[in-house]
């Protein structure tokens, strides 16, 4: 299935979609709600570097989570998920610390973190509908959490800085979902600008916007292999990186994350590191350098430099970090033989999910047709293909 999402000033087709959700809210609960959107994201390069205090280069997508909401005066949070066809009703005065493994962890988690962080949110009724595909590596969970946070704050008449919202959403996922995610997904959802990627220092949160040259289109190909970032493999990678830091810091006192290491230090310590830990560290160190080089290439509109950097990133994720899959490798292989492609790589946590492709606007139609046909012929699975310009941050839209 080909799905074309193109971002406009408010997101193409954004208002009709929001108005339909508003009508759904009115039918279920009565009244006229406020409307919000929060984007999914794709990471152009810089994978598994964010929780190592490194550098990333994501862009927001037109794919988004929409929230329709109204305030309540009984201290309860009532949430209808159109995607799950379920309704949640919880008492905000009771803090369920243990993850339930249910979608409510994301919603209840951010509500509890907001209250604990000194933001006096009250009760609310929300209706949620998202077109960010689940388990595809496009940050459906962060889109949900940032969308819910934006709605709860606004409905309660309070505000928070975008970076503060991002940190609270990250904390909610750590404590209530059990995934030790970095800051990237939440930060781009809170800060994105249309037409740009965002280069982020995940330690200092210093960031700048990097122009996406007019010929570029972001084409995301969903392999239809799903993953769960709360699973053991993701957290195992975090542990392996921490093991590397523990050893490298003996050789370089003051080193606090892999962001502080270079290949010279890593090579000098190779004999003291298990091979798996060595390769995990090598990926993170080299991936940080690729982020700097790709941002610089986009700054100078050197589109020819993008392909080698994205190819090196994919190989590193496949061989050193071991988070790719046969389906992702196949999508990247096919894309590499198609005209108009500037670069292709897996994106997101891995273990399935999506590839990101930077494609010339004039070649998008042929690219998605030929890639879809080739992938289906070899896997008997029809990929979902999304086309998007770089979109904007979470916002109230009505």
C-alpha positions in Angstrom: 0.0 0.0 0.0 1.3 3.4 -0.9 0.5 6.2 1.5 1.4 9.7 0.6 1.8 12.2 3.4 2.9 15.7 2.5 3.3 18.4 5.1 1.9 21.8 4.4 1.5 24.9 6.6 -0.9 23.1 8.9 -0.1 19.7 7.4 -2.0 18.8 4.1 -5.4 17.5 5.0 -4.7 18.3 8.7 -7.8 20.3 9.5 -10.4 17.9 8.0 -8.7 15.1 10.0 -8.8 17.1 13.2 -12.4 18.2 12.6 -13.5 14.6 12.1 -11.9 13.7 15.4 -13.6 16.7 17.0 -16.9 15.4 15.7 -16.1 12.0 17.1 -15.4 13.6 20.5 -18.7 15.4 20.4 -20.6 12.2 19.5 -19.0 10.3 22.4 -18.8 12.9 25.2 -20.7 16.0 24.0 -19.3 19.5 23.8 -16.7 21.1 21.5 -13.2 19.9 22.2 -9.8 21.6 21.6 -7.7 19.9 19.0 -4.0 19.0 19.0 -1.4 17.3 16.7 1.9 15.7 17.5 4.2 14.4 14.8 6.0 11.1 14.3 9.6 11.3 13.3 12.2 9.7 11.2 15.9 9.8 12.0 18.0 10.6 9.0 21.2 9.5 10.7 22.4 9.0 14.3 20.9 5.7 15.5 21.4 4.5 19.0 23.5 7.5 19.8 20.9 9.5 21.8 21.1 7.4 25.0 24.9 7.6 24.7 24.7 11.4 25.0 25.7 11.7 21.3 24.3 13.4 18.2 21.2 12.8 16.1 19.7 14.2 13.0 15.9 13.6 13.0 13.0 15.2 11.1 9.3 15.3 12.0 6.8 13.7 9.6 3.4 14.6 8.4 2.2 11.3 10.0 0.9 12.4 13.4 -1.1 11.6 16.5 -4.2 13.8 16.9 -5.9 14.5 20.2 -9.3 16.0 20.8 -9.8 17.0 24.5 -11.9 18.8 27.0 -11.3 19.5 30.8 -13.0 17.6 33.6 -13.6 18.7 37.2 -13.6 15.3 38.9 -9.9 14.5 38.8 -10.3 11.6 36.3 -8.6 11.0 33.0 -10.9 9.4 30.5 -9.2 8.5 27.2 -10.7 6.9 24.1 -8.2 5.4 21.7 -9.7 5.1 18.2 -6.7 3.0 17.1 -7.1 0.4 19.9 -11.0 0.7 20.0 -10.7 1.0 23.8 -11.6 3.6 26.5 -9.4 4.2 29.6 -10.8 5.7 32.8 -8.3 6.3 35.7 -8.2 8.3 38.9 -5.2 10.7 38.7 -4.8 10.7 42.4 -3.6 7.0 42.3 -0.1 6.5 40.8 0.2 3.0 39.2 4.0 2.7 39.3 4.3 -0.8 37.7 4.0 -1.0 33.9 0.9 -2.8 32.8 2.2 -3.6 29.3 -0.9 -1.8 27.9 -1.2 1.3 25.8 -2.4 3.1 28.9 1.1 3.1 30.3 2.1 5.9 27.9 -1.0 8.0 28.6 -1.1 7.5 32.4 2.6 7.8 32.7 2.9 11.3 31.2 -0.1 12.5 33.3 1.6 11.3 36.5 4.9 12.7 35.5 3.3 16.1 34.8 1.7 16.2 38.2 4.8 15.0 40.0 6.9 17.7 38.2 4.8 20.5 39.6 2.4 21.1 36.7 -1.1 21.3 38.2 -3.0 19.4 35.5 -6.6 18.5 36.2 -8.9 15.8 34.9 -9.5 15.6 31.2 -11.4 13.7 28.5 -9.4 12.8 25.4 -10.1 11.1 22.1 -6.9 10.0 20.4 -6.3 8.9 16.8 -2.9 8.4 15.3 -1.7 7.5 11.8 1.9 6.9 12.9 2.2 3.2 12.4 2.8 1.2 15.6 6.1 -0.7 16.0 7.6 0.7 12.8 10.4 2.8 14.3 8.6 6.2 13.5 8.1 7.1 17.2 4.4 6.4 17.6 4.9 6.3 21.4 6.6 9.7 21.6 3.9 11.2 19.3 1.3 9.9 21.6 3.0 11.1 24.8 3.9 14.6 23.5 0.3 14.9 22.1 -1.2 14.0 25.4 1.2 16.2 27.4 0.4 19.2 25.1 -3.3 18.6 25.5 -3.2 18.1 29.3 -1.1 21.2 29.9 -3.3 23.4 27.6 -6.6 22.1 29.0 -5.3 22.9 32.6 -4.3 26.4 31.6 -0.6 25.8 32.3 2.5 25.8 30.1 6.0 24.3 30.0 9.0 24.8 27.8 9.3 22.4 24.9 12.6 20.9 26.3 10.9 20.4 29.6 8.0 18.6 28.0 10.5 16.4 26.1 12.3 15.4 29.3 9.1 14.6 31.1 7.9 12.4 28.3 11.2 10.6 28.3 10.9 10.1 32.1 7.4 8.7 31.7 8.6 6.1 29.2 11.5 5.1 31.5 9.3 4.8 34.6 5.9 3.6 33.2 6.8 1.7 30.0 10.2 0.3 30.9 12.1 1.4 27.8 15.3 3.2 28.5 14.9 5.6 25.5 17.0 8.6 24.8 15.7 12.2 24.4 15.6 12.4 20.6 12.0 11.3 19.8 10.4 13.6 22.3 12.7 16.5 21.5 12.0 16.5 17.8 8.2 16.2 18.4 8.4 19.3 20.6 10.8 21.4 18.5 10.5 20.5 14.8 10.4 23.2 12.1 8.9 22.6 8.7 11.4 22.1 5.9 14.3 21.2 8.2 16.0 18.4 10.0 17.2 19.0 13.6 20.8 18.4 14.6 20.7 17.7 18.4 23.4 17.3 21.0 21.7 14.8 23.3 23.9 15.8 26.3 23.5 19.6 26.3 20.3 19.7 24.2 22.0 22.4 22.0 20.4 22.1 18.6 20.2 23.8 15.3 17.9 23.4 12.2 19.5 21.9 9.1 17.8 22.8 5.7 16.4 20.0 3.6 17.2 21.0 0.0 14.1 21.5 -2.2 14.6 18.4 -4.4 14.7 16.1 -1.3 11.7 14.0 -0.3 11.7 11.8 2.7 10.4 8.4 1.7 9.8 5.9 4.6 9.4 2.2 3.7 7.7 0.0 6.3 9.0 -3.6 6.1 5.9 -4.8 8.0 8.2 -6.5 10.6 7.2 -5.1 14.0 9.3 -4.5 17.0 8.8 -3.5 20.6 11.5 -1.1 22.0 10.6 -2.2 25.5 11.8 -5.7 24.6 15.0 -7.1 26.0 17.2 -6.5 22.9 16.9 -2.7 23.1 17.7 -2.5 26.8 20.5 -5.1 26.2 22.2 -2.6 23.8 22.0 0.1 26.5 23.7 -2.3 29.0 26.4 -3.2 26.5 27.2 0.5 25.9 27.4 1.1 29.6 29.8 -1.8 30.0 32.0 -0.2 27.3 31.9 3.1 29.1 32.9 1.5 32.4 36.0 0.0 30.8 37.0 3.0 28.7 36.7 5.3 31.7 39.5 3.4 33.4 41.8 4.4 30.5 40.4 7.9 30.2 39.2 9.2 33.6 36.3 11.6 33.3 34.8 9.8 30.3 31.1 9.6 31.1 29.6 8.3 27.9 30.6 6.9 24.5 30.1 10.5 23.2 33.5 11.3 24.9 35.4 8.4 23.3 37.2 8.2 20.0 38.4 5.3 17.8 41.9 5.6 19.1 40.9 5.1 22.7 38.6 2.2 21.7 41.3 0.5 19.8 43.8 0.9 22.6 41.3 -0.9 24.9 40.2 -3.6 22.5 42.0 -6.4 24.3 40.0 -5.6 27.5 36.6 -5.6 25.9 34.4 -8.5 24.8 34.1 -8.4 21.0 30.4 -7.6 21.2 30.9 -4.6 23.4 33.8 -3.4 21.2 31.5 -3.5 18.2 28.7 -1.7 20.0 31.0 1.0 21.0 32.5 1.3 17.5 29.1 1.8 16.0 28.2 4.7 18.4 31.6 6.4 18.0 31.5 6.3 14.2 27.8 7.1 14.0 28.4 10.4 15.9 30.9 11.4 13.3 28.5 10.6 10.5 25.9 12.9 12.0 28.4 15.8 11.9 29.3 15.0 8.3 25.7 14.6 7.1 24.6 17.9 8.7 27.5 19.7 7.0 26.6 18.1 3.7 23.0 19.3 3.9 24.2 22.7 4.9 26.2 23.0 1.7 23.6 21.2 -0.4 26.1 18.4 -1.2 23.5 15.8 -1.9 26.1 13.4 -3.4 27.7 13.0 0.0 24.5 11.7 1.6 24.5 8.2 0.1 27.9 7.0 1.4 27.2 8.2 4.9 23.8 6.5 5.0 25.2 3.3 3.6 28.0 3.3 6.2 25.4 3.9 8.9 23.3 0.9 7.7 26.3 -1.4 7.6 27.4 -0.4 11.1 23.9 -1.0 12.4 23.7 -4.3 10.7 27.2 -5.6 11.5 28.4 -3.8 14.7 25.1 -3.0 16.5 23.2 -6.0 15.1 19.8 -4.3 15.0 18.9 -4.7 11.3 16.8 -7.5 9.8 16.8 -9.4 6.5 13.8 -7.3 5.4 15.5 -4.0 6.2 18.6 -5.1 4.4 16.6 -6.0 1.4 14.8 -2.7 1.3 18.1 -0.9 1.4 19.6 -3.1 -1.3 16.7 -2.5 -3.6 16.7 1.3 -3.0 20.4 1.4 -3.9 19.7 0.3 -7.5 16.9 2.8 -8.2 17.3 6.2 -9.9 16.9 9.4 -8.0 17.9 7.9 -4.6 20.4 10.0 -2.7 20.7 7.6 0.2 18.9 4.7 2.1 19.3 3.1 5.5 17.4 1.5 8.3 15.9 3.9 10.8 14.7 3.7 14.4 15.5 1.2 17.0 15.7 -1.7 14.5 14.7 -5.3 14.9 12.3 -4.6 12.1 10.4 -1.4 11.2 11.4 1.0 8.5 14.0 2.3 6.2 14.5 6.0 5.4 15.3 7.1 1.9 16.2 10.5 0.6 14.8 10.7 -3.0 14.6 13.4 -5.7 11.1 14.7 -5.8 10.8 13.9 -9.5 11.8 10.3 -8.9 9.4 9.5 -6.0 6.6 7.9 -8.0 8.9 5.5 -9.9 10.9 4.8 -6.7 7.9 3.8 -4.7 6.4 1.7 -7.5 9.6 -0.2 -8.2 10.6 -0.7 -4.6 7.2 -1.9 -3.6 7.1 -4.4 -6.5 10.6 -5.7 -5.9 10.1 -6.1 -2.2 6.7 -7.9 -2.6 8.1 -10.2 -5.2 10.9 -11.4 -2.9 9.0 -11.4 0.4 5.3 -11.7 -0.6 4.7 -8.7 1.7 3.5 -5.4 0.3 5.3 -2.6 2.1 3.7 0.6 3.3 5.5 3.6 1.8 5.1 7.1 3.2 6.2 10.3 1.4 6.6 13.4 3.5 8.3 16.7 3.7 9.8 17.7 7.0 6.9 18.7 9.3 6.5 20.9 12.3 6.2 20.4 16.1 3.3 19.4 18.3 0.8 22.2 18.4 -2.8 23.1 19.3 -4.7 23.4 16.0 -8.1 24.3 17.1 
